[in-house]
Amino acid sequence: MKKLLAIMLSFTLALSLTSCGEPKAPQDESKPSESVSEAAEKNDTNASDSKIKNGMKIGIVTGSVSQSEDDRRGAEAFKEMYGEENVLLATYPDNFTEEVETTIQTIVNLSDDPDVKAIVVNQGVLGTTEAFRKIKERRPDILCLVGEAHENMPDIGSVADVVCNNDFIARGYLIIKTAKELGCDTFVHISFPRHMSYESMSRRVAIMKATCEELGMKFVMETAPDPTSDVGIPGAQAYILEKVPEWISKYGDKAAFFCTNDAHTEPLLKRLFEEGGYFIEADLPSPLMGYPGALGLDLTAEKGDFAKILAKVENAVCEKGGAGRFGTWAYSYGYTLTAGLAQHAVNVINGESELHEMEDIAKAFNVFTPGAQWNGSNYTDISTGVKADNMFLVYQDTYIMGDPGKFMNSTSVEVPEKYFTIK
């Protein structure tokens, strides 16, 4: 486990920033204060106790670096921790909406290896449900775990052992609440029809709109090209670069912007640094999501060390005049979801965790996010009112970069019950 210990030691550094102040780990007021480094030391011990049994392999499928870099980096980190002989990696096509059969076959192919005992797919793009169905028919012994399901939640939940999505209900309220606390008067939501057809995103939009109405903010929806369409990623990004100055002029520099697609994030941030406006957090938050490209940062030396990554990003944000206007999660959600679900699978197979226990999922996540606060709950089907044992909605505290930066204590905020029934 030398590789594992070496990697996890990098997490023992506290989130120490220089010119932009010193952030503190979010605290649960019901528990004693604990530094990030102290939490990391405990995680080092816990992580080193868990090993992949002889002959057991874990398969992981993610998007490419160009579409979902954080997801892929989490898979690579898990593979480095446990060894290439124990972890099989694959990627689904960038144009996954047009290549569903390729996606299905890519996932199913991992089950051909008799030593594969669990398969993790992050993100669960179109075809994941059918792929898991085929796998379960031929190999019911394989655990199937999915992060960020794009398909109908009850459908994917009928074949997956664990489904884990960001908490689109709680975050729909909390992102708006945070924007209001920062002084924003308008919230601009940027997306496209394919994403708006997903239950999670359409319900989140409805919650965001209702929250804006309650808090006295203006809510606006803007449409941008789908990166999987004919214009591709370059065309979609060019559109954002062109439109943001117009949107700032129209909605003002107290407007907060949010986009539902990873590829849109970098050009949106780039223009917001130039034109003004706020960015609370990405759809799938991370200091690596859009910020390095928008700020022209080389994070090669900091790879895998999110304390140093956040410090470098925050310093650059401050230098651009963005203090107090740009946020993220301290640790990458996409990175954590990939590696954390794979870790959970290992823990379950080893008999160290319960498959459908939220605390055990959080334990696996904490291997990669020492000191960070998580909150979450089981997914409830809005049409039936049935709570699913195997589907979870999770979120991490929001961190606003600045001088000094600060956590917003989002995980301790009680979301009003009425927002859970909005659709």
C-alpha positions as CSV (number, residue, x, y, z in Angstrom):
1,M,0.0,0.0,0.0
2,K,3.0,2.4,-0.4
3,K,1.3,4.1,-3.4
4,L,-1.9,4.5,-1.4
5,L,0.0,6.0,1.6
6,A,2.0,8.3,-0.6
7,I,-1.1,9.7,-2.3
8,M,-3.1,10.1,0.9
9,L,-0.3,11.9,2.7
10,S,-0.8,14.7,0.2
11,F,-4.2,15.2,1.7
12,T,-2.8,15.9,5.1
13,L,-2.0,19.4,4.2
14,A,-4.5,21.9,5.6
15,L,-6.2,24.2,3.1
16,S,-3.6,26.9,3.6
17,L,-3.8,29.9,1.4
18,T,-1.4,32.8,1.1
19,S,-2.5,36.2,-0.3
20,C,-6.2,35.4,-0.1
21,G,-6.4,34.4,3.6
22,E,-6.7,31.1,5.4
23,P,-9.9,29.0,4.9
24,K,-11.1,26.9,7.8
25,A,-12.8,23.5,7.4
26,P,-16.5,23.6,7.8
27,Q,-17.6,22.5,11.2
28,D,-20.5,20.6,12.5
29,E,-21.5,22.6,15.6
30,S,-22.6,19.4,17.4
31,K,-19.1,18.0,17.2
32,P,-15.6,19.1,18.5
33,S,-13.5,21.2,16.1
34,E,-11.1,19.2,14.0
35,S,-8.5,20.5,11.6
36,V,-8.3,19.2,8.0
37,S,-4.8,17.8,8.7
38,E,-6.2,15.9,11.8
39,A,-9.0,14.5,9.7
40,A,-6.6,13.5,7.0
41,E,-4.4,11.6,9.4
42,K,-7.4,9.5,10.4
43,N,-8.3,8.9,6.8
44,D,-4.8,7.7,6.1
45,T,-5.2,5.0,8.7
46,N,-8.7,4.0,7.5
47,A,-7.7,3.9,3.9
48,S,-4.6,1.9,4.4
49,D,-6.6,-0.8,6.2
50,S,-8.7,-1.5,3.0
51,K,-7.2,-3.6,0.3
52,I,-8.5,-5.2,-2.8
53,K,-8.6,-9.0,-2.3
54,N,-6.4,-11.2,-4.4
55,G,-7.7,-11.5,-7.9
56,M,-10.6,-9.0,-7.4
57,K,-10.8,-6.2,-10.0
58,I,-12.8,-3.0,-10.1
59,G,-14.0,-1.6,-13.5
60,I,-14.5,2.2,-13.9
61,V,-16.0,4.0,-16.8
62,T,-15.9,7.8,-17.1
63,G,-16.1,10.5,-19.8
64,S,-12.9,11.6,-21.5
65,V,-10.6,14.3,-20.1
66,S,-12.1,16.8,-22.6
67,Q,-15.7,16.2,-21.4
68,S,-15.3,15.2,-17.7
69,E,-11.7,15.7,-16.6
70,D,-12.4,15.5,-12.8
71,D,-14.3,12.2,-13.3
72,R,-11.4,10.7,-15.2
73,R,-8.8,12.0,-12.8
74,G,-10.6,10.3,-9.9
75,A,-10.5,7.0,-11.8
76,E,-6.8,7.4,-12.5
77,A,-6.1,8.2,-8.8
78,F,-8.0,5.1,-7.7
79,K,-6.0,3.0,-10.2
80,E,-2.8,4.4,-8.9
81,M,-3.8,3.7,-5.3
82,Y,-4.7,0.1,-5.9
83,G,-2.6,-0.9,-8.9
84,E,-3.2,-1.3,-12.6
85,E,-3.6,-5.0,-12.2
86,N,-6.6,-4.5,-10.0
87,V,-8.4,-1.6,-11.7
88,L,-9.7,-1.5,-15.3
89,L,-10.5,1.9,-16.9
90,A,-12.6,2.8,-19.9
91,T,-14.2,5.9,-21.4
92,Y,-17.6,6.4,-23.1
93,P,-17.7,8.5,-26.3
94,D,-17.7,12.3,-26.1
95,N,-20.7,12.3,-28.4
96,F,-22.5,9.8,-26.2
97,T,-26.0,10.9,-27.2
98,E,-25.3,9.7,-30.7
99,E,-23.2,6.6,-29.8
100,V,-25.4,4.9,-27.2
101,E,-24.6,1.4,-28.4
102,T,-20.9,2.1,-28.1
103,T,-21.5,3.3,-24.5
104,I,-23.4,0.2,-23.7
105,Q,-20.8,-2.1,-25.1
106,T,-18.0,-0.2,-23.4
107,I,-19.6,-0.8,-20.0
108,V,-20.7,-4.4,-20.7
109,N,-17.2,-5.4,-21.9
110,L,-15.8,-4.9,-18.4
111,S,-17.9,-7.8,-17.2
112,D,-16.1,-10.2,-19.6
113,D,-13.3,-10.4,-17.1
114,P,-14.4,-13.0,-14.5
115,D,-12.3,-11.2,-11.8
116,V,-14.3,-8.0,-12.1
117,K,-16.5,-7.8,-9.0
118,A,-17.8,-4.2,-9.3
119,I,-18.3,-1.7,-12.1
120,V,-18.5,2.1,-11.5
121,V,-19.9,4.5,-14.1
122,N,-19.5,8.2,-13.6
123,Q,-21.3,10.0,-15.2
124,G,-24.3,7.6,-15.9
125,V,-24.9,8.8,-19.5
126,L,-27.5,7.4,-21.9
127,G,-27.1,3.7,-22.2
128,T,-25.9,3.0,-18.6
129,T,-29.3,1.5,-17.5
130,E,-29.3,-0.9,-20.4
131,A,-25.7,-1.8,-19.9
132,F,-26.3,-2.6,-16.2
133,R,-29.3,-4.6,-17.2
134,K,-27.2,-6.8,-19.6
135,I,-24.5,-7.1,-16.9
136,K,-26.9,-8.3,-14.3
137,E,-28.4,-10.9,-16.6
138,R,-25.0,-12.5,-17.3
139,R,-23.2,-11.6,-14.0
140,P,-25.5,-10.9,-11.1
141,D,-22.5,-11.1,-8.8
142,I,-21.1,-7.8,-10.1
143,L,-21.9,-4.7,-8.1
144,C,-23.1,-1.9,-10.4
145,L,-22.6,1.7,-9.1
146,V,-23.4,4.9,-10.9
147,G,-22.6,8.5,-10.2
148,E,-24.6,11.4,-11.7
149,A,-27.3,9.4,-13.6
150,H,-28.5,11.2,-16.7
151,E,-31.3,8.8,-17.2
152,N,-34.6,8.6,-15.3
153,M,-33.7,7.9,-11.6
154,P,-36.2,5.1,-11.0
155,D,-35.1,3.4,-14.2
156,I,-31.4,3.3,-13.4
157,G,-32.3,2.5,-9.8
158,S,-34.1,-0.6,-10.9
159,V,-30.8,-2.2,-12.1
160,A,-28.0,-0.4,-10.3
161,D,-26.9,-1.4,-6.8
162,V,-26.1,2.2,-5.9
163,V,-27.0,5.5,-7.6
164,C,-25.4,8.6,-6.2
165,N,-26.3,12.1,-7.7
166,N,-25.6,15.6,-6.5
167,D,-28.5,16.8,-4.3
168,F,-30.4,18.8,-7.0
169,I,-33.2,19.5,-4.5
170,A,-31.2,20.9,-1.6
171,R,-28.7,22.7,-3.9
172,G,-31.5,24.2,-5.9
173,Y,-32.3,26.1,-2.8
174,L,-28.8,26.6,-1.3
175,I,-27.1,28.0,-4.4
176,I,-29.8,30.7,-4.6
177,K,-29.6,31.4,-0.9
178,T,-25.8,31.8,-1.1
179,A,-26.1,34.1,-4.1
180,K,-28.6,36.3,-2.1
181,E,-26.2,36.3,0.9
182,L,-23.4,37.6,-1.4
183,G,-25.6,40.5,-2.6
184,C,-26.8,39.2,-6.0
185,D,-30.1,40.4,-7.3
186,T,-30.4,38.2,-10.4
187,F,-29.8,34.5,-11.1
188,V,-29.0,33.4,-14.7
189,H,-29.5,29.7,-15.5
190,I,-27.8,28.5,-18.7
191,S,-28.7,25.2,-20.3
192,F,-30.2,23.4,-23.3
193,P,-33.2,21.1,-24.1
194,R,-31.5,17.8,-23.5
195,H,-30.4,18.7,-20.0
196,M,-33.8,20.2,-19.2
197,S,-35.4,16.9,-20.1
198,Y,-33.7,15.3,-17.1
199,E,-35.9,15.1,-14.0
200,S,-33.0,16.2,-11.7
201,M,-32.2,19.3,-13.7
202,S,-35.8,20.3,-14.4
203,R,-36.8,20.0,-10.8
204,R,-33.7,21.9,-9.7
205,V,-34.6,24.8,-12.1
206,A,-38.2,24.8,-10.6
207,I,-36.7,25.0,-7.1
208,M,-34.2,27.7,-8.1
209,K,-37.0,29.8,-9.6
210,A,-39.2,29.4,-6.5
211,T,-36.4,30.3,-4.2
212,C,-35.6,33.4,-6.2
213,E,-39.3,34.5,-5.9
214,E,-39.2,33.9,-2.2
215,L,-35.9,35.8,-1.6
216,G,-36.8,38.7,-4.0
217,M,-34.3,37.8,-6.8
218,K,-34.9,37.9,-10.5
219,F,-34.6,34.4,-12.2
220,V,-33.6,34.2,-15.9
221,M,-33.1,31.2,-18.2
222,E,-30.8,31.4,-21.1
223,T,-30.2,28.7,-23.8
224,A,-26.7,27.7,-25.1
225,P,-25.7,25.0,-27.7
226,D,-25.5,21.4,-26.5
227,P,-21.8,20.4,-26.8
228,T,-22.9,17.0,-28.1
229,S,-24.7,18.6,-31.0
230,D,-23.2,19.3,-34.4
231,V,-21.4,22.4,-33.2
232,G,-19.4,20.3,-30.8
233,I,-17.5,21.5,-27.7
234,P,-15.7,24.3,-29.6
235,G,-18.9,25.8,-31.0
236,A,-20.7,25.6,-27.7
237,Q,-17.8,27.3,-25.9
238,A,-17.5,30.0,-28.6
239,Y,-21.2,30.8,-28.1
240,I,-20.7,31.4,-24.3
241,L,-17.6,33.6,-24.9
242,E,-19.7,35.7,-27.3
243,K,-22.9,36.0,-25.2
244,V,-21.6,36.6,-21.6
245,P,-20.7,40.3,-22.2
246,E,-24.2,40.8,-23.6
247,W,-25.8,39.1,-20.6
248,I,-23.7,41.1,-18.1
249,S,-24.8,44.3,-19.9
250,K,-28.5,43.1,-19.8
251,Y,-28.6,41.7,-16.2
252,G,-25.9,43.7,-14.4
253,D,-22.8,42.8,-12.5
254,K,-24.8,41.7,-9.5
255,A,-26.1,38.7,-11.5
256,A,-25.0,35.2,-10.5
257,F,-24.5,32.7,-13.4
258,F,-24.9,28.9,-13.4
259,C,-24.5,26.5,-16.3
260,T,-25.5,22.8,-16.4
261,N,-22.7,21.6,-18.7
262,D,-19.0,21.1,-17.9
263,A,-17.8,22.3,-21.3
264,H,-19.6,25.7,-20.8
265,T,-18.0,26.3,-17.4
266,E,-14.5,27.4,-18.6
267,P,-15.6,30.1,-21.1
268,L,-18.3,31.3,-18.7
269,L,-15.7,31.8,-15.9
270,K,-13.3,33.5,-18.3
271,R,-15.8,36.1,-19.3
272,L,-17.1,36.7,-15.8
273,F,-13.5,37.5,-14.7
274,E,-13.4,40.1,-17.5
275,E,-16.9,41.5,-17.4
276,G,-18.1,41.1,-13.8
277,G,-20.8,38.9,-12.2
278,Y,-20.9,36.1,-9.8
279,F,-20.4,32.3,-10.0
280,I,-21.5,30.4,-6.8
281,E,-20.4,26.9,-7.9
282,A,-20.4,24.6,-10.9
283,D,-23.0,22.0,-11.7
284,L,-20.5,19.4,-10.6
285,P,-18.3,21.6,-8.3
286,S,-14.5,21.5,-8.2
287,P,-11.5,23.9,-8.0
288,L,-10.5,22.1,-11.3
289,M,-13.9,22.7,-13.0
290,G,-13.3,25.5,-15.5
291,Y,-11.0,27.5,-13.3
292,P,-7.5,26.3,-14.5
293,G,-8.4,27.0,-18.2
294,A,-10.1,30.3,-17.4
295,L,-7.2,31.5,-15.3
296,G,-4.4,30.1,-17.4
297,L,-3.1,27.9,-14.6
298,D,-0.7,25.0,-14.8
299,L,-1.5,22.7,-11.9
300,T,0.8,19.8,-12.9
301,A,2.9,20.2,-9.8
302,E,-0.2,20.2,-7.6
303,K,-1.9,17.2,-9.2
304,G,-4.0,15.2,-6.7
305,D,-3.4,17.6,-3.8
306,F,-6.6,19.6,-3.5
307,A,-5.3,21.8,-0.7
308,K,-2.6,23.1,-3.0
309,I,-4.9,23.2,-6.0
310,L,-7.5,25.3,-4.1
311,A,-4.8,27.7,-2.8
312,K,-3.4,28.3,-6.3
313,V,-6.8,28.8,-7.9
314,E,-7.9,31.1,-5.1
315,N,-4.8,33.3,-5.4
316,A,-5.4,33.6,-9.1
317,V,-9.1,34.5,-8.6
318,C,-8.0,37.2,-6.2
319,E,-5.5,38.6,-8.6
320,K,-8.3,38.8,-11.2
321,G,-10.4,40.9,-8.8
322,G,-12.8,38.0,-8.2
323,A,-12.6,37.9,-4.4
324,G,-16.0,37.2,-2.9
325,R,-17.6,36.5,-6.2
326,F,-16.5,33.0,-7.2
327,G,-17.1,29.7,-5.4
328,T,-16.5,26.0,-5.6
329,W,-16.4,22.9,-3.4
330,A,-13.0,22.5,-1.7
331,Y,-12.7,19.0,-3.2
332,S,-13.8,18.0,-6.6
333,Y,-17.2,16.3,-6.7
334,G,-16.5,14.4,-10.0
335,Y,-13.1,13.2,-8.8
336,T,-14.5,12.2,-5.4
337,L,-17.6,10.5,-6.9
338,T,-15.6,8.3,-9.2
339,A,-12.9,7.3,-6.6
340,G,-15.4,7.3,-3.7
341,L,-17.9,4.9,-5.3
342,A,-15.1,2.6,-6.3
343,Q,-13.8,2.7,-2.7
344,H,-17.3,2.0,-1.4
345,A,-17.5,-1.0,-3.6
346,V,-14.2,-2.3,-2.2
347,N,-15.4,-1.7,1.3
348,V,-18.7,-3.5,0.7
349,I,-17.0,-6.5,-1.0
350,N,-14.5,-6.7,1.9
351,G,-17.4,-6.8,4.4
352,E,-16.3,-3.4,5.9
353,S,-19.4,-1.4,4.8
354,E,-23.1,-1.8,4.2
355,L,-24.1,-1.3,0.5
356,H,-27.1,1.0,1.2
357,E,-25.8,3.0,4.2
358,M,-25.3,6.7,3.7
359,E,-22.7,6.9,6.5
360,D,-20.6,4.2,4.8
361,I,-20.8,6.0,1.4
362,A,-19.6,9.2,3.2
363,K,-16.8,7.1,4.8
364,A,-15.6,6.1,1.4
365,F,-15.9,9.7,0.1
366,N,-13.9,11.0,3.1
367,V,-10.9,9.0,2.0
368,F,-10.6,11.7,-0.7
369,T,-12.1,14.7,1.1
370,P,-10.6,14.8,4.7
371,G,-12.1,17.5,6.8
372,A,-14.9,18.5,4.3
373,Q,-18.5,18.3,5.4
374,W,-21.1,16.3,3.4
375,N,-24.8,16.1,3.7
376,G,-27.3,13.9,1.9
377,S,-30.4,11.8,1.9
378,N,-32.2,9.0,0.0
379,Y,-33.9,10.0,-3.2
380,T,-37.7,10.1,-3.2
381,D,-39.7,9.6,-6.3
382,I,-41.8,12.7,-6.7
383,S,-44.6,10.9,-8.5
384,T,-45.0,8.0,-6.1
385,G,-43.6,9.4,-2.8
386,V,-41.5,6.2,-2.5
387,K,-38.1,6.6,-0.9
388,A,-35.4,4.5,-2.7
389,D,-33.0,2.5,-0.5
390,N,-30.3,2.4,-3.1
391,M,-30.4,6.0,-4.5
392,F,-28.7,8.9,-2.7
393,L,-28.5,12.7,-3.2
394,V,-25.3,14.3,-1.7
395,Y,-23.6,17.7,-1.5
396,Q,-20.5,19.3,0.0
397,D,-20.2,22.7,1.7
398,T,-19.8,25.7,-0.6
399,Y,-16.5,27.6,-0.4
400,I,-16.4,31.2,-1.6
401,M,-12.9,32.3,-2.6
402,G,-11.7,35.7,-1.4
403,D,-9.7,37.7,1.1
404,P,-10.2,35.8,3.2
405,G,-12.2,33.0,1.7
406,K,-14.9,31.3,3.6
407,F,-17.2,28.2,3.8
408,M,-20.9,29.1,3.7
409,N,-21.9,26.3,6.1
410,S,-24.4,25.1,3.5
411,T,-24.4,21.6,4.9
412,S,-25.9,22.9,8.2
413,V,-28.7,24.9,6.6
414,E,-32.2,23.3,6.9
415,V,-33.9,23.4,3.5
416,P,-37.6,24.2,3.9
417,E,-39.7,21.1,3.4
418,K,-41.9,22.7,0.7
419,Y,-39.0,22.7,-1.8
420,F,-38.9,18.9,-1.7
421,T,-42.3,18.6,-3.4
422,I,-41.7,21.2,-6.2
423,K,-41.5,19.7,-9.7
